[in-house]
Amino acid sequence: MGWLILALMGAVTFLYGLSIHATLLCLLVKPLPVLALLGWLHDAPPSDYRRWISLGLLFSLLGDVLLAWPADLFVFGLGAFLVAHLAYLKAYTSDCRRLAPVPLLLALVAGAALLGILISHGLGPLLVPVIVYGLAISAMLWRALARLGSDVPKRSAQLAAAGAVAFVFSDSVIGISRFVVAFDAAPYLIILSYWLGQWGIAASAFTAKKREI
């Protein structure tokens, strides 16, 4: 209950700070929901899966701070989230390694479509970092979807897949609002889908297969 209260307080305060453009307040409270998820995750059964999800949350926490910082640290934030997605990717492959061609195709189409839109509007010096990040998040999405219908617990697969989709949606809105067209609702769509995605990914560790660390 304590972690839930911390997450809700951080989320509500951040949304309030966002609405009044209070940069410092947003910087201070933005990490709280993910920090709460990290604390909550320690109640999940110990496993390799939980360990990699925890590492992903830690780098997401770093990414939160870097992207909220008043200076333009977008590339560094991108790097932190790149590592987070690689950690999630490792978690998903720790209990499922089937090829899953349909999820692979879906992830490739989604990634290619978004990258195509962004590249067509010009990324300048961010071209290579964004492409690398796009490949990583597409791979993460593929492996999350690959767990659906496999021998991993159904609940874990569903939560991880939903979380991955929400995360991809959040990152897609970031890309569109930053490089294509900015719109007022973007910051709210980004953060709410991001938190939902992180919750789904973290929650999936509670029903994942138990393995020795």
C-alpha positions in Angstrom: 0.0 0.0 0.0 2.9 2.4 0.8 4.4 2.0 -2.7 1.0 2.6 -4.2 0.6 5.8 -2.2 4.0 7.0 -3.3 3.3 6.3 -6.9 -0.1 8.1 -6.8 1.4 11.1 -5.0 4.2 11.4 -7.5 1.9 10.9 -10.5 -0.7 13.5 -9.4 1.9 16.0 -8.4 3.8 15.6 -11.7 0.6 16.1 -13.7 -0.2 19.2 -11.7 3.3 20.5 -12.3 2.9 19.7 -16.0 -0.3 21.7 -16.1 1.3 24.8 -14.6 4.6 24.4 -16.4 6.5 24.0 -13.1 9.8 22.5 -14.4 11.5 22.1 -11.1 8.5 20.4 -9.5 8.2 18.0 -12.4 11.9 17.2 -12.2 11.6 16.4 -8.4 8.5 14.1 -8.6 8.7 12.5 -12.0 10.9 9.6 -10.8 8.6 8.7 -7.9 6.1 6.4 -9.8 9.0 4.3 -11.2 10.8 4.4 -7.9 7.6 3.0 -6.3 7.5 0.2 -8.9 11.0 -0.7 -8.0 10.1 -1.0 -4.4 7.0 -3.0 -5.2 8.9 -5.3 -7.5 11.0 -6.6 -4.5 7.9 -8.4 -3.3 7.9 -10.5 -6.5 9.4 -14.0 -6.4 13.2 -13.9 -6.9 14.1 -14.9 -10.5 16.3 -13.9 -13.4 13.2 -12.3 -14.9 12.7 -10.1 -11.9 16.4 -9.1 -11.8 16.4 -7.9 -15.5 13.1 -6.1 -15.1 14.5 -4.3 -12.0 17.6 -3.3 -14.0 15.3 -1.9 -16.7 13.4 0.1 -14.2 16.6 1.5 -12.8 17.7 2.8 -16.1 14.2 4.1 -16.8 14.5 6.0 -13.6 17.7 7.6 -14.9 16.1 8.3 -18.2 13.2 10.0 -16.4 15.6 12.4 -14.7 17.6 13.1 -17.9 14.6 13.9 -20.0 13.0 16.1 -17.3 16.3 18.1 -16.7 16.0 21.7 -17.9 19.1 21.3 -20.2 18.7 19.4 -23.4 19.8 15.9 -22.4 17.6 14.1 -24.9 20.5 11.9 -26.3 21.5 10.8 -22.8 17.9 10.1 -21.8 17.6 8.1 -25.0 20.7 6.1 -24.1 19.3 5.3 -20.6 16.1 4.1 -22.0 18.0 2.1 -24.7 19.7 0.1 -21.9 16.3 -0.3 -20.1 14.8 -1.8 -23.2 17.8 -4.2 -23.6 17.2 -5.3 -20.0 13.5 -5.9 -20.7 14.5 -7.8 -23.8 16.9 -10.0 -21.7 14.1 -10.6 -19.2 11.7 -11.8 -22.0 14.2 -14.1 -23.5 15.0 -15.6 -20.1 11.9 -17.7 -20.2 10.9 -17.8 -23.9 13.1 -18.1 -26.9 10.7 -19.2 -29.6 11.0 -17.4 -32.9 7.4 -16.2 -33.1 7.3 -14.9 -36.7 4.0 -13.1 -36.4 5.0 -10.9 -33.4 8.4 -10.4 -35.2 6.5 -9.1 -38.3 4.2 -6.9 -36.2 7.2 -5.3 -34.4 9.1 -4.8 -37.6 6.1 -3.1 -39.3 5.5 -0.9 -36.3 9.1 0.1 -35.9 9.6 0.7 -39.7 6.5 2.8 -39.9 7.5 5.1 -37.1 11.1 5.4 -38.2 10.0 6.1 -41.7 7.8 9.0 -40.4 10.5 10.4 -38.2 13.2 10.1 -40.9 11.0 11.8 -43.5 10.8 14.9 -41.3 14.6 15.0 -40.7 16.4 13.9 -37.6 19.8 15.6 -38.3 22.5 14.4 -36.0 20.0 12.3 -34.1 19.4 10.0 -37.1 21.7 7.2 -35.9 20.8 7.3 -32.2 17.1 7.2 -33.1 17.5 4.3 -35.5 19.4 2.3 -32.9 16.8 3.1 -30.3 14.0 2.2 -32.7 15.6 -1.2 -33.4 16.0 -1.9 -29.6 12.4 -1.0 -28.8 11.1 -3.0 -31.7 13.1 -6.0 -30.5 11.7 -5.5 -27.0 8.2 -5.4 -28.4 8.8 -8.6 -30.4 10.0 -10.6 -27.5 7.2 -9.4 -25.2 4.6 -10.4 -27.8 6.5 -13.7 -28.4 5.7 -14.8 -24.8 1.9 -14.8 -25.6 0.7 -18.3 -26.3 4.0 -19.8 -25.1 4.6 -22.0 -22.0 5.2 -19.0 -19.7 2.3 -18.1 -17.3 -0.5 -16.5 -19.3 -0.9 -13.6 -16.9 2.8 -12.7 -17.0 2.7 -12.8 -20.9 -0.4 -10.6 -21.1 0.9 -8.0 -18.7 4.3 -7.8 -20.3 2.8 -7.5 -23.8 0.4 -4.8 -22.8 3.2 -3.0 -21.0 5.5 -3.2 -24.0 2.7 -1.9 -26.4 2.0 1.0 -24.0 5.7 1.8 -23.8 6.0 1.8 -27.6 3.0 4.1 -27.9 4.5 6.5 -25.4 7.8 6.6 -27.3 6.0 7.0 -30.6 4.2 10.1 -29.3 7.5 11.5 -28.0 9.0 11.0 -31.5 6.0 12.5 -33.3 5.6 15.5 -30.9 9.4 16.3 -31.0 10.2 15.7 -34.7 6.9 15.9 -36.6 4.2 18.0 -35.0 3.8 19.2 -31.4 0.4 19.1 -29.8 -0.9 20.1 -26.4 -2.1 16.7 -25.3 1.3 15.0 -26.1 3.0 15.4 -22.6 -0.1 13.8 -20.9 -0.4 11.0 -23.4 3.4 10.3 -23.1 3.6 10.1 -19.4 0.3 8.3 -18.7 1.0 5.6 -21.3 4.6 5.4 -20.1 3.5 4.8 -16.5 0.9 2.2 -17.6 3.6 0.4 -19.6 6.1 0.3 -16.8 3.4 -1.0 -14.4 2.5 -3.8 -16.8 6.1 -4.8 -17.3 6.8 -4.7 -13.5 3.6 -6.6 -12.7 4.5 -9.4 -15.1 7.3 -10.4 -12.8 4.8 -11.4 -10.1 3.5 -14.3 -12.2 6.6 -15.2 -14.2 8.1 -18.6 -13.9 10.2 -19.0 -10.8 13.9 -19.6 -11.6 17.1 -19.6 -9.6 19.1 -16.5 -9.7 
